[in-house]
Amino acid sequence: MALPREYRTLYDVQQLLKQFNVYVYVGKRLYDIELMAIELDNLYRAGVVDRDTYMKAKIVLRKEHREEERRTK
């Protein structure tokens, strides 16, 4: 399990994924965020990330996704 910590930025979520050797870089920030969300879902389903961590990281990813969509329009 990941150590309990706060997840406030996309960087924080990247560091969480890195703990499981998940490195995401597609080249477009929006796609990176979407792929991080998929990877996070997979880690949660596999039982390696607890519910609290999953929910905090998911909220960050949703927020970043919304902001990135606004930026690109």
Rosetta blueprint (number, residue, H / E / L):
1 M L
2 A L
3 L L
4 P L
5 R L
6 E L
7 Y L
8 R L
9 T L
10 L H
11 Y H
12 D H
13 V H
14 Q H
15 Q H
16 L H
17 L H
18 K H
19 Q L
20 F L
21 N L
22 V L
23 Y L
24 V L
25 Y L
26 V L
27 G L
28 K L
29 R H
30 L H
31 Y H
32 D H
33 I H
34 E H
35 L H
36 M H
37 A H
38 I H
39 E H
40 L H
41 D H
42 N H
43 L H
44 Y H
45 R H
46 A L
47 G L
48 V L
49 V L
50 D L
51 R H
52 D H
53 T H
54 Y H
55 M H
56 K H
57 A H
58 K H
59 I H
60 V H
61 L H
62 R H
63 K H
64 E H
65 H H
66 R H
67 E H
68 E H
69 E H
70 R H
71 R H
72 T H
73 K L
